[in-house]
């Protein structure tokens, strides 16, 4: 049964779409064999490729009207088929999210779901075959357009196809959650709808999408449109019969479907916990798609999308999305790019694991000579060999060509003679965290480099200003704090000391961008942003254990934060000795607010907290670890500790903002999302702290006005 709406039913939705960049639906007739005609609809917002087609309310209403016209033409025998494609390189990048956060109520949120179903559902009700030619980028609703059609072709060079909704705190709500599993099978659908979004929004290339069964035919880019039209002609005339080997059969529905859902649910619980709502709502819809009709499936999507769009997590996700897509691209406090110094050669002090990661990143992204140094030739040779081995690995994976491999290897050299750093424009140290050692290496290297060369330190906890205490030109020193693994983590904290000049700061920001990293400028303060906040959580967790709270209760207390791992899993990941050092550093700086932990040093000597099986899976808390921490006499409940951590975070972040550590609360959240893996649906830390009342309890206000939360 079709949706029975008129355009007037969506007036409330139109009211919030005032400045929508409308993607228009342009129709032209294409002659087919036998005197037949194909109506070809091209989606085009009139902008270049930097502004993809998006699907806002006005866009959808226009498309609905055009499809109604084609249905009328089909009924009169004027056309034998309808096809939809996009402007060059782009089909559609999904719903227009720019105004979604302005949706005032659950009822209007439901209208958005219904409008998508009403419009795109017309593709299967035209009275003639419908086709979508996926000619380029297709995300979210841009994938649901072809899913609602009868047939699909795809360009082999198509760069990205994905349903990223779960990552953003919603679900594919314009047919995707019902149509996709019934087209390509439940296991493939789980990969596209749930697994890929949670892998940092992994996308599919054209061939991958075709292999999964999302498209019925694949063609090369040079003649994609012509070949797609010819293929559609063959389908309409009956010369081509379409086979879909991945469509689920009776056996899959009877046996595999529920098993696959069960496995996916277990995977979600182990990987992300149970705080995030959208992945579980998506699982619920995918499970129901096994034995419901399309009408029932679409109605379920309406309710699910309305619930999620009007909820707290989606609003926080949109806030996080805007931070990453907009604020990160225009960093607060960044000087004019024009004054940045050109980097034509990079020097790296150190040849260990971190230094090798730096060298590989700098040589790949900047394509300039990189020289590394260390205490002796043996360490230097080992470091250079390791970097070249990583380049070989990239070649073996097909990530780079043989020519690029040879070129990169030739750009990487090692030396023990600091005079080889004389023509470096950028020198970064990557040695162990000891203040005197870092001071000494910079004092020595300054004798060889030019007065204009920028010096950078990767310290995670030491004072950048103190590191530069022996420099003749401390104005050239910046903090340039990467997160591990360097190749993967997108954040760099760029630390400005009182002496750092604008040229050095600008060079650091421009260099970070060329490395394809997001940089946030921070004040020179212990822990900068990410480590200071993590130290607060880890310090409170260890203090609770030290005073008698069981490990399991502590872990329970932090579950509502939606973090990717518990405090003790994080401690093991970063290294217990590193964790103990971070807590000591913060206790020394802020003894009234940060705890040190003698027990953590003892656990570091033990080397672990958890007992694990042969595969590394956690079995429980190690008995020796329990013996180390026993003796506390003031245990807390999970709720007491949760409130204590929330209030402690609200206090610390408020102090950081009062002290101008960063420009705004948004920068705190950006750092946590990009540098500590805080999930999008939490929006970082500050939206959550406002929602649970911690901000009000601690400083009588909120970080955001109005607070970032859902609507009724």
Secondary structure, DSSP 4 states (H G I P E B T S, - for coil): ------GGGGHHHHTT-TT----EEEEEEEE-GGG-EEEEEEEE-SS-TTS---B-HHHHHHHHHHHHHHHHHHHTTS-SEEEEEESTTEEE--B-GGGGGG--SHHHHHHHHHHHHHHHGGGG-SSSEEEEEE-SEEETHHHHHHHHSSEEEEETT---EE--GGGGTS--TTTHHHHHHHHH-HHHHHIIIIIHHHTTS--B-HHHHHHHTS-SEEE-GGGHHHHHHHHHHHHHHTS-----TTS--HHIIIIIHHHHHHHHHHHHHHHH-S--SHHHHHHHHHHHTTS--HHHHHHHHHHHHHHHHTSHHHHHHHHHHHHHHTGGGS-TTPPPGGGPPP--EEEEE--SHHHHHHHHHHHHHH-SEEEEE-SSHHHHHHHHHHHHHHHHHHHHTTSS-HHHHHHHHHHEEEES-GGGGTT-SEEEE---S-HHHHHHHHHHHTTTS-TT-EEEE--SSS-HHHHTTT-S-GGGEEEEEE-SSTTT--EEEEEEPTT--HHHHHHHHHHHHHTT-EEEEEES-TTTTHHHHHHHHHHHHHHHHHTT--HHHHHHHHGGGT-SS-HHHHHHHH-HHHHHHHHHHHHHH-TTT----HHHHHHHHHT-SEEE-TTS-EEEE-HHHHHHHTT------HHHHHHHHHHHHHHHHHHHHHTTSSSSHHHHHHHHHHHS---GGGTSSHHHHHHTTHHHHHHSS-SSSS------
